Amino acid sequence: MPQKPAKELLRQVINELANLYEEREVTALAKHYLEDRFHVDSMKLAMNMPVSFDDHLMQHDLKLLRASTPLQHVVGFGEFYGRKFQCGPEALIPRPETEELVNWVIAEISESGSLETRVLDIGTGTGCIPITLALETEGLKANGIDISNEALALANKNAEQLKAKVSFNKLDILDQEIPSKYDIIISNPPYIPESDHEHMHSNVLEYEPKLALFVPNDDPLLFYRVIAQKAKSALLNSGHLFFEIHESYGKQVVELLQNEGYSEIELRQDMQDKNRMVRGIFYK
């Protein structure tokens, strides 16, 4: 394979992608691409080391990136909680704000001191939430459900690859009841109003499943309301319900949980100071 100094290769990738985004975003994308595809990390860039690369593969990748294909789909994986999760059009790409939600859940489990915790993730997608919780927490029994067969197949692949004991099942939360009992229920459900469609970047609209993104304009809290209602019979006493939320609906989700009888409701911001997470506790 040919070699180039790392900084020269980086400049080449940046130039190829220059018209995609703003300069800072293109630079970040180029660095991530080179690290994910050819293991060109920050040390190699700082020392401007000669690096090997497959030019044919790189040109193929750049063509996809110029067509707004998400980087995670190009290289086949996304990073989540320090692990590589297979990604594709079957499910949403794992995102950093979801890592913050997982951090919160892990902290609550640790604080409870429970020897065995049963967790359900609703709308599991890649399986990144229950897989991470299973790998990070001892004595945890994790389940994930999704309406999509394709997403469930992807989640199972990730669990197998990462050696996580998680069971995945098909369930339509809008039409079916939650069949088992859990200490914790988590969901990052669809929450983007259809009216936001025109403001979203093509790499989301064209490559991520609309089933996992959008809700009707006249009922943006559809999934939160249904899940909050059905979770009451599925949660054990003092069970916890965690949501990742649309930043614009923090107050409304809090009020929804209050109306459904949840206690000790807490709204948290992500690292960008946006309302992104809510937790409620249900006492029976």
C-alpha positions in Angstrom: 0.0 0.0 0.0 1.2 3.6 -0.6 2.4 5.8 2.2 2.0 9.5 2.9 2.9 11.8 5.8 -0.1 11.9 8.1 -0.7 15.6 7.8 -0.5 15.4 4.0 -3.1 12.6 3.9 -5.3 14.6 6.3 -5.1 17.7 4.0 -6.0 15.5 1.0 -9.1 14.2 2.8 -10.2 17.7 4.0 -9.8 19.0 0.4 -11.9 16.2 -1.0 -14.7 17.0 1.5 -14.4 20.7 1.6 -17.8 21.5 0.3 -19.7 19.3 2.7 -19.7 21.2 5.9 -18.0 24.1 7.6 -14.2 24.0 7.9 -14.1 22.8 11.5 -16.7 20.1 10.9 -14.8 18.9 7.8 -11.6 18.7 9.7 -13.2 16.7 12.5 -14.8 14.4 10.0 -11.5 13.9 8.2 -9.7 13.1 11.4 -12.3 10.6 12.5 -12.3 8.9 9.1 -8.5 8.5 9.0 -8.5 7.1 12.5 -11.4 4.7 12.0 -10.3 3.5 8.5 -6.5 3.6 8.6 -5.6 4.0 12.4 -4.2 7.5 11.9 -4.5 8.7 15.5 -3.6 12.1 17.0 -0.1 11.0 17.8 0.7 10.0 14.2 -0.7 13.4 13.1 1.3 15.3 15.6 4.5 13.6 14.6 3.5 13.6 10.9 4.4 10.0 10.7 4.3 8.2 7.3 1.1 6.1 7.2 -0.1 3.4 4.9 -3.5 3.7 3.2 -5.5 2.0 0.5 -6.1 4.7 -2.1 -8.8 2.7 -4.0 -10.7 2.1 -0.7 -10.2 5.8 0.3 -11.6 7.1 -3.0 -14.6 4.8 -2.6 -15.2 6.0 0.9 -14.8 9.7 0.0 -17.4 9.3 -2.8 -19.8 8.0 -0.2 -19.0 10.7 2.2 -19.5 13.4 -0.5 -23.0 11.9 -1.0 -23.7 12.6 2.7 -23.4 8.9 3.8 -22.8 9.0 7.5 -19.2 8.1 8.5 -20.4 5.3 10.7 -22.1 3.7 7.7 -19.0 4.1 5.5 -16.6 2.4 8.0 -19.3 0.1 9.3 -19.2 1.0 13.0 -19.8 3.8 15.5 -18.1 4.3 18.9 -20.2 4.2 22.0 -18.9 4.0 25.5 -15.5 3.0 24.2 -16.8 0.1 22.2 -17.4 -0.4 18.5 -21.0 -1.0 17.5 -21.9 -2.2 14.0 -24.0 0.5 12.3 -26.2 0.6 9.3 -29.5 2.0 7.9 -31.4 -0.5 10.1 -31.0 1.7 13.2 -30.1 5.1 14.5 -26.3 5.7 14.9 -25.4 5.7 18.7 -24.9 9.3 19.8 -22.8 10.9 22.6 -25.9 12.3 24.5 -27.1 8.7 24.9 -23.8 7.9 26.6 -24.7 10.5 29.2 -28.1 8.8 29.7 -26.3 5.5 30.2 -23.9 7.1 32.7 -26.9 8.2 34.7 -28.5 4.8 34.7 -25.2 3.1 35.8 -24.9 5.6 38.6 -28.4 4.9 39.8 -27.8 1.1 39.7 -24.5 1.5 41.6 -26.2 3.7 44.2 -29.1 1.2 44.7 -26.6 -1.6 45.7 -29.0 -4.2 44.1 -27.4 -7.6 43.5 -29.6 -8.2 40.5 -31.2 -5.5 38.3 -33.6 -6.1 35.5 -33.5 -3.6 32.7 -35.6 -3.1 29.6 -34.6 -0.8 26.7 -37.6 0.2 24.5 -36.7 0.9 20.8 -33.3 -0.6 21.2 -31.9 0.0 17.7 -28.2 -1.1 17.6 -28.6 -2.4 21.2 -26.0 0.0 22.5 -27.9 0.9 25.7 -28.6 -2.6 27.1 -25.3 -4.0 25.8 -23.3 -1.3 27.5 -25.3 -1.7 30.7 -24.8 -5.4 30.7 -21.0 -5.0 30.1 -20.6 -2.2 32.7 -22.8 -3.5 35.5 -22.5 -6.8 37.4 -25.7 -8.8 38.2 -27.7 -7.0 35.5 -30.2 -8.8 33.3 -30.8 -6.7 30.2 -33.4 -6.9 27.5 -34.1 -4.8 24.4 -37.2 -4.6 22.3 -37.9 -3.0 18.9 -40.6 -3.1 16.3 -38.0 -3.6 13.5 -36.7 -7.0 12.6 -33.7 -5.4 10.9 -32.8 -3.5 14.0 -33.1 -6.6 16.2 -30.8 -8.5 13.9 -28.2 -5.7 14.1 -28.6 -5.6 17.9 -28.0 -9.3 18.2 -24.9 -9.1 16.0 -23.5 -6.4 18.3 -24.3 -8.4 21.4 -22.6 -11.4 20.0 -19.5 -9.5 18.8 -19.1 -7.7 22.2 -19.9 -10.8 24.2 -22.8 -9.3 26.0 -25.6 -11.4 27.5 -28.6 -9.4 26.3 -31.9 -10.8 25.0 -33.7 -9.0 22.2 -37.4 -9.4 21.2 -39.8 -7.9 18.8 -42.6 -5.7 20.3 -44.7 -2.8 19.1 -44.9 -0.6 22.1 -47.9 1.3 20.7 -50.0 -1.8 20.3 -48.6 -4.4 22.8 -48.1 -4.5 26.5 -44.7 -5.0 28.2 -44.8 -8.7 29.1 -42.3 -8.9 32.0 -41.3 -7.0 35.2 -38.3 -4.7 35.5 -36.4 -2.5 37.9 -35.5 0.0 35.2 -37.1 0.8 31.9 -35.2 3.1 29.4 -36.2 4.5 26.1 -34.9 6.9 23.5 -38.0 6.8 21.4 -38.9 8.8 18.2 -39.4 12.4 19.2 -38.7 14.6 16.2 -41.9 16.3 14.8 -42.5 15.7 11.1 -42.4 19.5 10.6 -38.6 19.4 11.5 -38.0 17.2 8.4 -37.0 20.1 6.2 -34.4 21.4 8.6 -32.5 18.2 9.0 -29.3 17.3 7.2 -29.5 14.8 4.4 -27.1 12.4 6.1 -29.8 11.8 8.7 -32.9 11.9 6.4 -31.6 9.6 3.7 -29.6 7.1 5.8 -31.3 6.7 9.2 -34.7 4.9 9.7 -37.6 7.4 9.7 -39.5 4.9 11.9 -37.0 5.7 14.7 -37.0 9.5 14.2 -40.4 11.0 13.6 -43.7 11.5 15.4 -46.9 13.3 14.3 -46.8 17.1 14.6 -50.0 17.0 16.6 -48.8 14.4 19.1 -45.0 14.8 19.7 -45.2 13.1 23.1 -46.9 10.0 21.7 -44.2 7.5 22.6 -43.5 9.1 26.0 -47.1 9.0 27.0 -47.7 5.4 25.9 -44.4 4.2 27.5 -45.0 6.0 30.7 -48.5 4.5 31.0 -47.5 0.9 30.1 -44.3 1.1 32.3 -46.4 1.5 35.4 -47.6 -2.1 35.2 -44.2 -3.4 34.1 -42.1 -1.7 36.7 -41.5 -3.2 40.1 -42.1 -1.1 43.1 -39.9 2.0 43.1 -38.9 1.2 39.5 -37.1 3.8 37.5 -38.2 5.1 34.1 -35.5 6.9 32.0 -36.1 8.9 28.8 -33.9 10.6 26.3 -35.9 13.6 25.1 -36.2 16.3 22.5 -34.5 19.4 23.9 -37.7 21.4 23.4 -40.0 19.1 25.4 -38.3 18.8 28.8 -41.1 20.6 30.7 -43.8 18.7 28.9 -42.3 15.3 29.6 -41.9 16.2 33.3 -45.5 17.3 33.4 -46.6 14.1 31.6 -44.7 11.9 34.2 -46.3 13.9 37.0 -49.8 13.4 35.6 -49.1 9.6 35.3 -48.2 9.4 39.0 -44.4 9.2 38.9 -42.4 10.7 41.7 -38.9 12.2 42.2 -38.9 13.4 38.6 -35.6 14.9 37.5 -34.8 16.7 34.3 -31.1 16.8 33.3 -29.1 18.7 30.7 -26.4 17.2 28.4 -22.9 18.6 28.0 -24.3 21.2 25.6 -26.7 22.4 28.4 -29.7 21.1 26.5 -32.6 19.4 28.3 -32.0 15.8 27.1 -32.8 13.3 29.9 -35.7 12.7 32.3 -36.1 10.1 35.1 -39.2 9.3 37.1 -39.8 6.7 39.9 -43.0 4.8 40.2 -44.1 3.7 43.7 -46.9 1.0 44.0 
